[in-house]
């Protein structure tokens, strides 16, 4: 499989299905099949970071608004939720929240996760004046004429709520199970096509241009968030205030005083799921205190203070034909089962992850076993458990290999982890991906050294270690298929140019586990040179901003390997040198210090990377998304939707000359 082609194919497929799901309300695949496409895209983008782009479906919410509706900007944006598919994932979410807050326990509000359509409604001095779909999270569709037909949504508010200048709320429109059945029965009587499920019926109704059609649909709404108009110390207080002022809030909610109570309510809801009047697919778990939410903030398209704890999916039986082990970019060995093909949740499953050696032993899965299989969270195929009663004696236990199945190098268990890694620095299964990461634009920026070229060089025996890139010569490259004189010259020039680089880029290019761009910049700013980083101990590493114990151990482990240290020495020997730069962010006195900027369009005198670097040197931060926290939007030539959002929200807009003046101030 060519990752570049597969990522492009997945982006196209997901965009098409987003359009059918969000805009046309006529999906062609199940939610499970859609989630599988998105999960595959996210997996490939994590394995090949150079393929991740800001316009990727993995970085966006929903779909652009339909052209036939007036556009409504969302301020703040309507974000989507990250998913937790099991108790362990929920525990990891809780651990991250506690670590970021420096707390031992956090209180949560738990609410059913309805399967409907997210909306925003706005009241002005108590009168309902606007309703909008989520759209792409930042801009939605004006569906006020249809929102006004929802019977349980008040058209005018009384009391304190009726006196507020502006009150914006978010919620979920849905159709109850019995109402859905009655609606389809009525459509059948009139020989009209039936709706596939309550969610599609609700979404399709809200996007009707004729409100008289919508008035005949049994729509309901539960509001779950207050975005503008009034602030509260906690989410529970917010919900109680909304309820007291006649706004429809789901009464089935729970105030959990820790992770254990969240799990208790989840199990209760799971048991009651079939008896509830509406469709739901999990539990929404939200940090209660507003102060904590503001401190946690958001990451990409998801808030850090909430998660969707999904219900388990359908389970089926099939047989394990074989068990094999794959090797990832970082050398991690992952066992997986080859299954007799079986349909699970609308998809044909022929392989399933076994996660790691400990999980394989704990579940006691043998080659030839009959097993229960499910798609975890309706996405990732996994084996739940074997069926010992169906064993015939011909099944074979699987032993984890002591050597890497790709390069036959020794493997080792990471201390205190369930992770097994290959020690081979020239492992073919890892080397191609490592080369692509090393040469990527955000690392050493070697143009022309992509996946196909990397595979070609590895197969020819020209690159066995990363440093071999710098030993390539013109004659070797010219001898390779599909390599012309100009291509060879350009690649060699790019390799030579990469020898002079920023320390942060080099650290990131090394591919140290859990060390991304931001962490690499923090390490470069703190240690100033690669030798100091290589000598650093645990205490010194954990003093670096944003470096926790786990990341510190990964860095120590990397440099404890003499082969990795030798590789760095070899890089220095071939002429890798670091440009002198001010790696320490500017003090609070600079005009850009602490400011958040968004760059859109092309700049004539600076590349996007140069502008970002100059802003960060002065203490500013460059983000991809226009939000309430954005201080300035810098608009170059051919600026797009980000400029329009900035104008709609009344944000300050700078041209290139104004940015340069700020940089020079």
C-alpha positions, -999 to 999 in steps of 0.1 A, spaced: 0 0 0 13 34 -9 4 57 21 4 89 0 -21 75 -24 -42 59 3 -43 91 24 -55 110 -7 -81 84 -14 -93 84 22 -96 122 22 -117 121 -10 -139 93 3 -145 110 37 -152 144 21 -178 127 -2 -194 109 27 -193 141 49 -213 158 21 -238 131 19 -242 128 57 -240 164 69 -253 183 38 -276 159 19 -287 138 50 -285 108 27 -255 87 38 -244 57 17 -224 40 45 -230 32 81 -216 53 109 -193 23 117 -179 22 82 -174 60 82 -156 59 115 -133 31 101 -123 54 72 -116 83 95 -97 60 120 -75 47 91 -68 82 80 -58 93 115 -36 62 118 -18 68 85 -13 105 94 2 95 127 26 71 110 34 96 83 32 131 98 43 147 65 10 136 50 -12 154 76 -25 188 63 -47 214 80 -75 207 55 -76 170 64 -110 156 75 -92 144 107 -86 181 116 -121 194 108 -155 191 122 -186 182 101 -190 196 66 -192 230 50 -227 246 51 -251 240 22 -251 269 -3 -289 272 -2 -288 284 34 -275 316 48 -242 311 67 -240 317 105 -205 320 122 -202 301 155 -183 321 182 -169 301 200 -167 272 176 -189 241 180 -163 214 186 -167 176 183 -158 152 210 -129 127 213 -141 91 219 -133 66 247 -143 31 236 -136 13 269 -129 17 306 -91 19 300 -95 48 275 -118 66 299 -91 62 326 -65 76 303 -88 107 297 -92 111 335 -55 108 340 -46 134 314 -72 158 329 -58 153 365 -22 157 354 -29 189 334 -48 203 364 -24 190 390 -53 173 408 -59 139 422 -96 137 414 -120 157 392 -158 160 393 -177 154 361 -212 159 348 -224 129 328 -252 131 301 -265 107 276 -250 110 241 -280 114 218 -278 103 182 -292 135 166 -281 167 149 -261 194 168 -276 229 167 -271 264 181 -300 286 191 -299 323 200 -323 344 221 -322 382 221 -340 398 251 -359 365 256 -370 361 219 -358 332 198 -343 348 168 -319 323 152 -312 286 149 -282 271 131 -266 237 123 -231 230 134 -218 229 98 -180 226 99 -179 238 135 -170 274 127 -197 283 102 -232 267 101 -265 270 82 -293 294 93 -323 271 99 -343 295 120 -375 289 101 -373 252 110 -361 256 146 -392 276 153 -414 245 146 -399 224 174 -426 221 200 -406 217 232 -383 247 224 -397 279 239 -400 308 215 -398 334 244 -381 332 277 -393 348 309 -375 360 341 -338 366 341 -333 347 308 -358 370 291 -338 401 301 -304 391 287 -293 409 255 -280 377 239 -282 341 250 -267 314 228 -272 278 236 -261 245 220 -281 213 219 -292 182 200 -323 178 178 -337 143 177 -368 122 171 -380 98 198 -382 61 190 -420 59 190 -424 91 170 -399 77 144 -419 45 140 -451 65 136 -435 88 111 -423 59 90 -457 42 92 -473 74 79 -448 77 51 -454 40 41 -492 47 39 -484 75 14 -459 54 -5 -431 78 5 -395 64 10 -388 55 46 -362 71 67 -332 49 76 -330 59 112 -341 87 136 -309 107 131 -313 110 94 -350 118 98 -341 147 122 -313 160 101 -333 158 69 -362 176 85 -341 205 97 -326 211 63 -360 214 45 -365 248 28 -402 247 35 -410 250 72 -445 236 67 -429 203 59 -408 205 91 -439 213 112 -453 179 104 -422 161 117 -421 151 154 -388 169 163 -375 173 199 -345 190 214 -323 188 245 -300 218 252 -267 209 268 -245 240 267 -246 278 272 -221 294 249 -228 331 254 -249 354 276 -242 342 312 -214 325 330 -215 300 359 -189 284 382 -199 249 371 -217 231 343 -242 217 368 -252 252 378 -256 261 342 -279 232 334 -300 239 365 -304 275 355 -314 266 320 -339 241 333 -353 266 358 -360 291 330 -380 267 309 -353 255 285 -354 218 276 -326 200 294 -322 162 296 -332 153 332 -311 121 329 -278 135 341 -254 126 369 -229 146 390 -200 122 394 -174 129 421 -147 109 405 -139 82 378 -156 54 398 -190 72 399 -187 79 361 -183 41 355 -212 33 378 -235 57 359 -222 44 326 -231 8 335 -266 19 347 -272 38 315 -260 8 295 -286 -14 312 -314 11 307 -304 19 271 -331 -2 254 -359 13 276 -350 50 270 -373 69 246 -345 80 223 -315 66 205 -281 70 222 -247 56 216 -228 64 248 -222 88 276 -208 124 274 -184 130 303 -176 167 310 -154 184 336 -178 203 359 -159 234 370 -157 262 345 -123 273 359 -109 238 351 -124 238 316 -107 271 308 -74 258 321 -77 226 300 -87 244 268 -89 225 235 -67 204 212 -73 206 175 -111 199 170 -118 185 205 -121 201 239 -97 185 265 -124 187 292 -149 163 276 -150 129 261 -177 106 246 -176 73 265 -191 50 238 -212 19 243 -198 -15 232 -207 -26 198 -220 -59 183 -201 -91 188 -198 -120 163 -180 -153 162 -153 -163 138 -120 -183 137 -84 -172 141 -66 -185 110 -32 -172 120 -14 -148 143 14 -125 130 34 -96 143 38 -62 125 65 -36 131 57 1 133 78 32 125 91 35 161 100 -2 162 70 -13 183 59 -49 176 21 -54 175 5 -88 172 -26 -92 150 -49 -120 141 -58 -131 106 -95 -140 108 -119 -160 87 -138 -131 71 -169 -121 89 -194 -92 88 -193 -70 119 -214 -38 121 -218 -36 84 -181 -42 75 -162 -73 64 -135 -80 90 -105 -103 82 -80 -91 108 -80 -78 143 -55 -62 166 -42 -81 196 -25 -49 210 6 -63 227 21 -94 242 4 -90 276 -30 -87 260 -24 -118 239 -14 -138 270 -42 -124 291 -69 -134 266 -52 -168 259 -59 -167 222 -46 -196 201 -42 -201 164 -73 -220 153 -95 -207 181 -131 -197 177 -134 -162 191 -158 -134 198 -150 -103 176 -163 -68 178 -155 -34 164 -143 -14 194 -165 17 194 -177 5 161 -143 13 146 -113 -9 153 -117 -47 150 -106 -65 181 -109 -99 197 -130 -99 228 -123 -134 240 -117 -170 228 -144 -197 231 -126 -225 250 -156 -248 247 -151 -251 209 -115 -261 211 -107 -295 195 -71 -299 205 -57 -288 172 -53 -252 183 -17 -238 187 -6 -213 212 14 -183 199 48 -173 213 60 -137 209 91 -137 187 125 -130 204 137 -115 171 122 -88 149 102 -106 121 114 -80 96 152 -76 103 158 -105 128 174 -80 153 168 -87 190 136 -72 206 132 -59 241 104 -51 265 102 -14 276 104 -13 314 71 -9 332 52 -10 298 35 -36 277 56 -24 247 81 -46 228 105 -29 204 129 -39 177 165 -29 184 175 -29 147 185 5 135 183 -7 99 151 -26 102 134 -24 67 99 -22 83 110 10 101 136 25 79 114 37 50 90 55 74 119 69 94 135 83 62 102 100 52 98 115 87 135 127 87 131 143 53 97 158 59 91 195 55 88 201 93 120 181 100 151 183 78 130 195 47 147 174 20 125 180 -10 123 150 -33 130 123 -7 95 109 -3 83 74 2 88 60 -33 123 74 -35 131 61 0 119 26 -9 140 27 -40 172 37 -21 166 10 5 160 -17 -21 192 -6 -39 212 -10 -7 222 27 -8 205 37 25 208 13 55 210 40 82 196 75 81 230 91 79 236 72 46 214 99 30 244 122 33 267 98 16 247 95 -16 264 107 -48 255 117 -83 267 84 -99 247 62 -75 215 82 -80 218 83 -118 221 45 -118 186 42 -103 154 38 -124 133 69 -130 162 92 -119 172 119 -145 201 143 -142 180 172 -130 162 150 -104 195 138 -91 210 173 -89 179 187 -71 179 159 -46 216 162 -38 212 200 -35 183 195 -10 203 171 10 233 195 11 210 224 21 195 204 49 229 201 66 224 236 80 193 235 101 177 245 134 184 224 164 146 219 170 141 205 135 170 181 140 156 168 173 122 163 158 137 146 128 154 120 150 119 104 156 122 100 194 91 84 206 66 111 219 88 140 209 68 161 184 75 195 170 64 214 201 84 192 224 115 194 202 113 232 203 111 232 241 141 209 243 161 230 219 153 262 238 163 247 271 195 228 262 207 250 233 229 222 218 225 185 210 254 173 233 237 188 264 205 171 255 222 137 251 239 141 285 207 153 303 193 132 332 158 126 343 157 157 367 170 180 340 145 168 314 115 172 337 125 208 343 117 215 307 83 231 300 57 205 290 81 176 295 65 150 319 79 119 334 68 96 306 83 117 278 115 122 299 119 84 301 114 80 264 142 106 257 165 89 282 158 55 267 166 68 232 200 82 242 208 53 264 212 33 232 248 37 220 237 31 184 215 62 186 243 83 200 267 70 174 241 80 147 241 116 160 279 117 160 278 104 124 254 132 115 277 158 130 307 142 112 290 146 77 285 183 84 252 187 101 254 221 117 229 242 136 221 278 128 226 303 155 192 316 166 174 330 196 156 298 208 143 315 240 109 331 236 109 369 240 101 384 273 66 397 281 77 432 269 74 424 231 41 433 214 37 397 202 44 381 235 15 359 246 -5 367 214 -22 342 192 -20 347 155 -35 329 125 -18 331 91 -39 329 59 -30 334 23 6 337 9 31 363 21 55 379 -5 86 384 17 83 355 41 74 319 38 47 305 62 74 287 82 96 318 84 68 339 96 58 313 122 94 311 135 98 349 138 65 352 157 75 324 181 109 340 187 91 370 201 68 350 223 38 347 201 19 316 191 7 307 156 -25 285 154 -44 270 125 -79 279 136 -96 312 140 -112 313 175 -123 336 203 -87 335 216 -72 348 183 -56 382 187 -47 389 151 -54 373 117 -25 380 92 -40 380 57 -17 376 27 -25 372 -10 -55 349 -18 -66 347 18 -96 324 22 -123 314 46 -102 323 77 -103 359 66 -140 358 62 -145 343 96 -122 370 112 -143 397 95 -176 381 106 -164 379 142 -149 414 142 -113 403 149 -82 425 142 -68 418 107 -31 426 98 -16 428 63 20 417 57 35 451 62 18 455 96 31 421 106 67 431 96 63 463 117 53 442 147 82 418 142 106 448 140 92 466 170 
